[in-house]
Amino acid sequence: MATKLSKGNLEKIKYLWDDKHKVDFIEAFMKIVDKDGKTVPFVLTSEQREIVENMAHQNIISKARQLGCSSIVVALSIRECIVNPNATCVLIIHNQESTNTIFAKLKQMFLNLPEWLKPKITANNRQALTFETGASITCMTAGNKDCGRGATYNGIVHLSEFAFWKNQEGQLKSIMQAVSSSATVIIESTSNGFNKYSELCLQAKNGENSFKPFFFNWINGRTLFESQYKQAIKNYKLVHKNLLGVDKLEPEEVALHKMGATIDQLIWRRERVSVHGIDAFHVEFPATMEESFLVTGASVFDKEKIAKHLMAINEGKLTPLSVKQVVGIPATLKTYLGRSLSIWQRPQKGMKYFIGVDCSEGLKQDYSTAVVLDSNGEQVAEFRNNAIKPYQYTDVVNVLGRWYNKAKLTVEKASGGHSVIERLRKEKQYMNMTKYKTYDEFKRTIMRVGFDTNNKTKSLMVNDCREWFDKGLINIKSKNLLEEMQVFIAKDNGSMSAVNGSHDDLVMALCLCIQGIKGGLWYNF
């Protein structure tokens, strides 16, 4: 440093150089150009602060538009090159125009640093800054060629608007091979339908990959749109004279208001929806991560109805019974209670129960699930576990069924279901199970146990489930199940399943349960 510093200033520098104080470093030394074109101190928004203070080695950010992610990543990259000699940072952007914008922002932020703080630039070309310390920041466009091939990155690695990249999977693989253990990877994007980005986000949310998930909705990011909100209110009053009242809100607006959306935000939302449509708004300004990936036409189940159910659960605090409240539960089930097993109502004398059973192989991929409904369509219990082996799951299903008054079981034959069905019938002598009719080569009728899911039967069972849900014939109490229904879609090839990165095992268990109810037959034993 060219200037001799006092002891007090040296202590301050030591404090700011510590990785625990990145926010203070940025706010102490960096400036940005605001929307009015003025150069002002960089004061972080709550979203930017959350990113900086909670980053892991690998991070993925799902967000509404214009929340300032690129600015904070640029600031972090500059800091990295100042604090850590030989740091190599790379900012990879989805198109050339945006690359030019980010590089201009990088140079502007660097040039506005205090002179004594700036490391000397030895190269300033090809959209890269290289410093005499050996550190560098490179801006590049994600094209058709693999990014990162032959390179090593040990600083900030930013994949901007990743949902809009070509060959997302191949590019990500190439980049991650170039990333060292000391680097900080930040994948960030608004959504663009179903692709590798949406899959990574949902997997991260479910704890199924190594990325730390962040989600920022449009409601909490109000500071960046204050001027637009004010204009929207003016426009609204010119037409309606008075401000929008809470009693005039539509159902989705009521839910957003309870999430924290103010009246001026909802007026602004109405204005944008009237111009661009509701689906475009959900994509660009999502309230939840799942909402940004979905469009109305793709969703099998009514999203508004799901939202109402989730809101009712949250408002009514309809949580499962505690361990102390579930008296008389068999030991086999008690092992899983409060973890894999949720119970909302204990078995009632004289009530008939139905259980849909979806089986996996217990390899920590798909889940083995069971949904329990009473004869009134009320959900009373649920089981969900992705590590339980088929022979162990047989014991759970057997005891669960017998506890719920020898419930009727409808077990899907796919995956581990064959083993579960065989054990239930032969070893456990469980007789109250759904059967279906087949014919042998001599045209003789053969009744087989379980439910055979194929393209035809799956379409029928899903549509039955959708009808029962729409008509209010079932009362779902599980947030996990409702959240699976949110991401259960009809795909372009006509098939219906969860979006990539999510699960639909509870949905399928619910569908199977309804088929058991519709079957009508009850086998006493």
C-alpha positions in Angstrom: 0.0 0.0 0.0 1.4 3.4 -1.0 0.0 5.3 2.1 1.4 4.6 5.6 -1.5 3.6 7.8 -2.0 4.3 11.5 -2.3 1.5 14.0 -6.1 2.1 14.3 -6.5 2.0 10.5 -4.4 -1.2 10.4 -6.8 -2.8 12.8 -9.7 -1.7 10.6 -8.1 -3.2 7.6 -7.5 -6.4 9.4 -11.1 -6.5 10.4 -12.3 -5.8 6.8 -10.0 -8.4 5.3 -11.6 -11.1 7.3 -14.0 -13.3 5.3 -16.6 -12.9 8.1 -16.9 -9.2 7.2 -17.4 -9.2 3.5 -20.5 -7.0 3.8 -18.5 -4.4 5.7 -15.7 -4.5 3.1 -18.1 -3.9 0.2 -20.0 -1.1 1.9 -16.8 0.5 3.1 -15.0 0.7 -0.2 -17.3 0.1 -3.2 -19.7 2.3 -5.1 -22.4 1.6 -7.7 -24.3 3.7 -10.2 -27.9 3.9 -9.2 -31.0 4.1 -11.5 -30.6 7.9 -11.7 -27.1 7.5 -13.1 -25.5 8.8 -9.8 -22.4 7.1 -8.3 -23.3 6.2 -4.7 -22.0 4.1 -1.9 -22.9 0.4 -2.3 -25.4 -0.3 0.5 -26.5 -3.9 0.2 -30.2 -4.9 0.0 -31.5 -7.5 2.4 -31.3 -10.1 -0.4 -27.7 -9.2 -1.3 -26.7 -9.3 2.3 -28.3 -12.8 2.8 -26.3 -14.1 -0.2 -23.0 -12.7 1.1 -23.5 -13.9 4.7 -24.7 -17.4 3.9 -22.8 -18.6 0.9 -21.4 -22.1 0.7 -18.9 -23.7 -1.7 -21.7 -24.3 -4.2 -24.9 -22.1 -4.4 -27.9 -21.8 -6.6 -30.2 -18.8 -6.5 -33.8 -18.7 -7.8 -35.2 -15.2 -7.9 -37.5 -12.6 -9.3 -36.1 -10.2 -11.9 -33.9 -7.3 -11.1 -32.9 -8.1 -7.5 -29.2 -7.0 -7.9 -27.5 -10.4 -8.0 -25.0 -9.4 -10.7 -23.9 -6.3 -8.8 -23.1 -8.2 -5.6 -21.3 -10.9 -7.6 -19.1 -8.3 -9.3 -18.4 -6.7 -5.9 -17.5 -10.1 -4.4 -15.2 -10.9 -7.3 -13.3 -7.6 -6.9 -12.9 -8.1 -3.2 -11.6 -11.7 -3.8 -8.9 -10.3 -6.1 -7.9 -7.7 -3.5 -7.8 -9.9 -0.5 -6.5 -13.1 -2.1 -3.5 -12.8 -4.5 -3.7 -15.2 -7.4 -7.5 -15.5 -7.1 -9.1 -16.4 -10.5 -12.7 -15.4 -10.9 -14.9 -15.9 -13.9 -18.4 -14.4 -14.6 -20.2 -16.4 -17.3 -23.2 -14.7 -18.8 -26.0 -16.0 -21.1 -25.5 -13.6 -24.0 -23.0 -11.1 -25.4 -25.1 -8.0 -24.7 -25.3 -8.9 -21.0 -21.6 -9.8 -20.9 -20.8 -6.3 -22.1 -23.1 -4.8 -19.5 -21.5 -6.9 -16.7 -18.0 -6.0 -17.8 -18.8 -2.3 -17.9 -20.2 -2.6 -14.3 -17.0 -4.4 -13.3 -14.8 -1.7 -14.6 -16.9 1.1 -13.1 -16.9 -0.5 -9.7 -13.2 -1.2 -9.8 -12.3 2.3 -10.9 -14.3 3.9 -8.1 -12.3 2.1 -5.4 -9.9 4.2 -3.3 -6.6 4.5 -5.1 -4.5 2.9 -2.3 -6.8 -0.2 -2.4 -6.6 -0.9 -6.2 -4.2 -3.6 -7.3 -2.3 -2.5 -10.4 -3.9 -3.7 -13.7 -1.5 -5.5 -16.0 -4.0 -6.4 -18.7 -7.4 -4.9 -19.5 -8.7 -6.5 -22.7 -11.0 -9.2 -24.0 -13.4 -8.4 -21.2 -10.9 -9.4 -18.5 -9.0 -7.6 -15.8 -5.7 -9.1 -14.8 -3.7 -7.7 -11.8 -0.1 -7.6 -10.9 -0.8 -9.8 -7.9 -1.7 -12.7 -10.3 -5.4 -12.4 -9.7 -7.9 -12.0 -12.5 -11.6 -11.5 -13.3 -12.8 -12.7 -16.7 -16.3 -12.1 -18.2 -17.3 -14.5 -20.9 -20.4 -15.5 -22.8 -21.9 -19.0 -22.5 -22.0 -20.1 -26.1 -21.9 -23.5 -27.8 -18.3 -24.3 -26.7 -17.7 -25.8 -23.3 -16.7 -23.0 -20.8 -13.8 -23.7 -18.4 -12.0 -26.4 -20.5 -8.4 -26.3 -19.6 -8.8 -23.6 -16.9 -8.7 -23.6 -13.1 -10.9 -21.2 -11.1 -10.3 -20.7 -7.4 -12.3 -17.5 -6.7 -15.8 -16.5 -7.6 -17.4 -18.6 -10.3 -20.7 -17.0 -11.4 -23.1 -18.7 -13.9 -25.6 -15.9 -14.7 -29.1 -16.5 -16.0 -28.2 -20.2 -16.3 -31.8 -21.2 -17.2 -31.2 -19.6 -20.6 -27.9 -21.3 -21.5 -27.6 -23.8 -24.3 -26.4 -27.3 -23.3 -26.8 -26.5 -19.6 -25.8 -30.0 -18.4 -22.6 -30.2 -20.6 -21.6 -26.7 -19.7 -22.0 -27.2 -16.0 -20.0 -30.4 -16.1 -17.1 -28.7 -17.9 -17.1 -25.7 -15.5 -17.3 -27.8 -12.3 -14.3 -29.8 -13.5 -12.4 -26.4 -13.5 -13.5 -25.4 -10.1 -11.1 -25.8 -7.1 -12.2 -26.5 -3.5 -11.5 -22.9 -2.5 -13.8 -21.4 -5.2 -17.4 -20.1 -4.6 -19.8 -21.2 -7.3 -22.9 -19.1 -7.7 -25.6 -20.3 -10.2 -28.2 -17.7 -10.5 -31.2 -17.2 -12.8 -34.8 -16.3 -13.3 -36.7 -19.3 -14.5 -37.2 -20.5 -18.1 -39.5 -23.5 -17.8 -38.3 -27.0 -17.1 -34.6 -27.7 -17.7 -31.4 -28.5 -15.9 -31.6 -25.3 -13.9 -35.1 -26.0 -12.5 -34.0 -29.6 -11.8 -31.0 -28.4 -9.8 -33.1 -25.8 -7.9 -35.7 -28.3 -6.8 -33.1 -31.0 -5.9 -31.2 -28.4 -3.8 -34.4 -27.4 -2.1 -35.0 -31.1 -1.3 -31.4 -31.6 -0.1 -30.6 -34.0 -3.0 -27.5 -32.3 -4.4 -24.6 -30.3 -3.1 -25.9 -26.9 -3.9 -27.2 -24.5 -1.2 -30.5 -23.1 -2.3 -31.5 -19.4 -2.1 -34.9 -18.1 -3.2 -35.9 -14.5 -3.4 -39.5 -13.5 -4.2 -40.8 -10.2 -5.6 -42.7 -9.4 -2.4 -39.6 -8.9 -0.2 -37.6 -7.2 -2.9 -39.7 -4.1 -2.9 -36.9 -1.6 -2.5 -35.9 -1.9 -6.2 -39.4 -1.1 -7.4 -40.6 1.7 -5.2 -40.9 4.2 -8.0 -43.0 1.8 -10.1 -45.3 1.1 -7.1 -45.9 4.8 -6.7 -46.7 5.2 -10.4 -49.0 2.2 -10.3 -51.0 3.8 -7.4 -51.4 7.1 -9.4 -52.6 5.2 -12.4 -55.1 3.2 -10.3 -56.5 6.2 -8.6 -57.0 8.0 -11.9 -59.4 5.2 -12.9 -60.9 4.0 -9.6 -60.6 7.2 -7.5 -60.0 5.2 -4.3 -57.2 2.9 -3.3 -57.8 -0.9 -3.6 -59.3 -2.3 -0.4 -58.5 -5.6 1.2 -62.1 -6.7 0.8 -61.7 -6.3 -3.0 -58.7 -8.6 -3.3 -58.9 -11.8 -5.4 -58.1 -15.2 -3.8 -54.5 -15.3 -5.1 -54.0 -11.7 -4.0 -55.3 -12.5 -0.5 -52.7 -15.3 -0.2 -50.0 -12.9 -1.4 -51.2 -10.2 1.1 -50.8 -12.7 3.9 -47.3 -13.4 2.7 -46.5 -9.8 3.1 -47.4 -8.1 -0.2 -48.7 -4.5 0.4 -51.6 -2.9 -1.3 -49.3 -0.8 -3.5 -47.5 -4.0 -4.6 -50.7 -5.7 -5.5 -51.9 -2.7 -7.5 -48.5 -2.8 -9.4 -49.0 -6.6 -9.9 -52.5 -6.1 -11.4 -51.0 -3.5 -13.8 -48.3 -5.9 -15.0 -50.7 -8.9 -15.2 -53.1 -6.8 -17.4 -50.3 -6.2 -19.9 -48.2 -9.3 -19.8 -50.6 -12.0 -18.4 -50.5 -14.0 -15.2 -48.2 -16.8 -16.4 -45.5 -14.3 -17.5 -45.8 -12.6 -14.0 -45.4 -16.0 -12.2 -42.2 -16.6 -14.2 -40.7 -13.2 -13.8 -41.9 -12.4 -10.4 -42.6 -15.7 -8.5 -43.9 -15.9 -5.0 -42.5 -19.4 -4.6 -39.7 -21.3 -6.3 -42.1 -23.8 -7.8 -44.4 -21.1 -9.2 -41.6 -19.7 -11.4 -41.2 -23.0 -13.2 -44.8 -23.7 -13.9 -47.3 -22.4 -16.4 -51.1 -22.9 -16.0 -51.4 -25.2 -19.0 -48.8 -27.6 -17.7 -50.2 -28.1 -14.2 -52.4 -31.2 -13.7 -53.9 -30.0 -10.5 -55.6 -26.6 -9.9 -52.8 -24.4 -8.6 -55.2 -21.9 -7.0 -57.0 -24.6 -5.1 -53.7 -26.1 -3.9 -52.6 -22.6 -2.7 -55.9 -22.3 -0.7 -55.3 -25.7 0.9 -51.8 -24.8 1.9 -53.0 -21.5 3.3 -55.7 -23.3 5.3 -53.1 -25.6 6.7 -50.8 -22.7 7.7 -53.6 -20.6 9.1 -55.2 -23.4 11.0 -51.9 -24.8 12.1 -53.0 -28.3 11.0 -49.9 -30.1 12.1 -49.8 -33.9 12.6 -50.4 -35.3 16.1 -47.4 -35.3 18.4 -45.8 -38.6 19.6 -47.6 -38.1 23.0 -51.0 -37.7 21.3 -50.8 -40.9 19.3 -51.8 -43.4 22.0 -51.7 -47.1 21.4 -49.6 -47.0 18.2 -47.8 -50.3 17.4 -44.1 -50.4 18.0 -43.3 -51.0 14.4 -44.9 -47.6 13.5 -43.7 -45.7 16.5 -40.1 -46.1 15.2 -41.1 -43.8 12.3 -43.5 -41.5 14.0 -42.6 -37.8 13.6 -40.1 -38.6 10.9 -41.3 -40.7 8.0 -44.8 -41.2 9.5 -47.3 -38.4 10.0 -50.7 -39.1 11.7 -53.5 -36.5 11.8 -56.2 -38.9 13.3 -55.9 -42.2 15.1 -58.1 -45.1 13.9 -61.8 -44.7 14.8 -64.0 -47.6 15.7 -66.3 -48.7 12.8 -64.6 -46.5 10.2 -63.3 -48.0 6.9 -59.9 -46.9 5.8 -58.1 -47.1 2.5 -54.3 -47.0 1.9 -52.5 -46.2 -1.4 -49.1 -47.8 -1.4 -46.3 -46.7 -3.8 -43.1 -48.7 -3.4 -39.4 -48.0 -4.2 -36.3 -50.0 -4.0 -35.0 -48.1 -0.9 -31.9 -46.7 -2.7 -32.4 -43.1 -1.5 -33.8 -42.0 -4.9 -37.6 -42.5 -5.2 -39.7 -42.7 -2.0 -41.8 -45.5 -0.6 -45.1 -43.8 0.3 -48.5 -44.5 1.8 -51.5 -42.2 1.9 -54.3 -43.2 4.3 -57.9 -41.9 3.7 -61.0 -42.7 5.6 -64.3 -43.5 3.8 -65.2 -39.8 4.0 -62.1 -38.8 1.9 -60.3 -37.4 5.0 -56.5 -37.8 5.0 -55.6 -39.4 8.4 -52.0 -40.5 7.9 -49.0 -40.5 5.5 -45.7 -42.4 5.2 -42.7 -41.3 3.2 -39.2 -42.7 3.2 -36.6 -43.2 0.5 -34.2 -45.5 2.4 -36.6 -48.2 3.6 -36.1 -51.6 1.9 -39.0 -53.5 0.4 -39.0 -56.2 3.0 -38.9 -53.6 5.8 -41.7 -51.6 4.0 -43.8 -54.8 4.0 -43.8 -54.8 7.8 -44.8 -51.1 7.9 -47.6 -51.5 5.4 -48.9 -54.6 7.1 -49.0 -53.0 10.6 -50.3 -49.7 9.3 -53.2 -51.5 7.5 -54.1 -53.7 10.5 -54.0 -50.7 12.9 -56.4 -48.8 10.6 -59.1 -51.4 11.0 -57.6 -53.8 8.4 -57.7 -51.1 5.8 -58.0 -51.9 2.1 -54.5 -51.7 0.5 -54.0 -50.7 -3.1 -50.3 -51.5 -3.9 -48.7 -50.5 -7.2 -47.0 -53.5 -8.8 -44.0 -51.5 -10.2 -40.5 -51.4 -8.6 -40.5 -52.9 -5.1 -44.2 -53.4 -5.2 -44.0 -57.0 -6.5 -42.0 -58.0 -3.4 -44.3 -56.1 -1.0 -47.4 -57.6 -2.5 -46.0 -61.2 -2.4 -44.9 -60.8 1.2 -48.2 -59.2 2.3 -50.2 -62.1 0.9 -47.9 -65.1 1.6 -46.1 -64.1 4.8 -48.5 -61.7 6.5 -51.8 -63.2 5.1 -53.2 -59.7 4.5 -56.4 -60.3 2.5 -58.0 -56.9 2.1 -56.2 -55.7 -1.1 -57.2 -54.3 -4.4 -57.3 -56.9 -7.2 -57.6 -56.7 -11.0 -58.8 -59.1 -13.6 -56.7 -60.8 -16.3 -57.2 -63.7 -18.7 -54.9 -66.6 -19.6 -54.4 -68.2 -23.0 -57.5 -70.3 -22.4 -59.7 -67.2 -21.7 -60.0 -68.2 -18.1 -60.3 -65.3 -15.6 -57.4 -64.8 -13.2 -57.6 -62.3 -10.4 -54.2 -60.6 -9.6 -53.4 -58.6 -6.5 -52.2 -55.0 -6.7 -52.6 -52.3 -9.2 -51.0 -52.6 -12.6 -49.9 -49.1 -13.7 -49.5 -48.6 -17.5 -50.0 -45.6 -19.8 -53.8 -46.2 -19.9 -54.4 -46.9 -16.2 -52.1 -44.1 -15.1 -54.0 -41.5 -17.1 -57.3 -42.8 -15.7 -56.1 -42.8 -12.1 -54.6 -39.3 -12.3 -57.7 -37.9 -13.8 -59.8 -39.5 -11.2 -57.6 -37.9 -8.5 -57.8 -34.5 -10.2 -61.7 -34.8 -10.3 -61.9 -35.8 -6.7 -59.6 -32.9 -5.7 -61.5 -30.4 -7.8 -64.9 -31.5 -6.5 -63.7 -31.4 -2.9 -64.2 -35.1 -2.3 -60.9 -35.5 -0.5 -59.5 -33.4 2.3 -55.7 -33.3 2.1 -53.8 -32.4 5.2 -50.2 -33.0 4.1 -48.1 -30.1 2.9 -45.7 -32.6 1.4 -48.4 -34.0 -0.8 -49.8 -30.6 -1.8 -46.3 -29.4 -2.7 -45.9 -32.5 -4.9 -49.2 -31.7 -6.6 -47.9 -28.2 -7.4 -45.1 -29.7 -9.6 -47.1 -32.5 -11.1 -47.4 -31.7 -14.8 -48.6 -32.9 -18.2 -45.6 -33.1 -20.4 -45.3 -32.5 -24.2 -45.3 -36.3 -24.9 -48.7 -36.7 -23.1 -47.2 -38.3 -20.0 -47.9 -36.9 -16.5 -45.3 -36.8 -13.7 -43.3 -34.4 -11.5 -41.0 -31.9 -13.1 -37.4 -33.0 -13.2 -35.8 -32.7 -9.8 -39.0 -33.2 -7.9 -41.0 -36.3 -6.7 -44.5 -37.5 -7.2 -44.5 -40.6 -5.0 -47.1 -39.2 -2.6 -49.3 -38.1 -5.5 -49.2 -41.6 -6.9 -50.0 -43.1 -3.5 -53.1 -40.7 -3.3 -54.1 -41.8 -6.8 -53.9 -45.5 -5.8 -55.8 -44.8 -2.6 -58.7 -43.3 -4.6 -58.7 -46.4 -6.9 -59.1 -48.5 -3.8 -62.1 -46.5 -2.7 -63.6 -46.6 -6.2 -63.2 -50.3 -6.5 -66.1 -50.8 -4.1 -65.1 -54.4 -2.9 -64.1 -55.0 0.7 -62.4 -58.2 1.7 -63.1 -59.0 5.4 -60.5 -61.2 7.1 
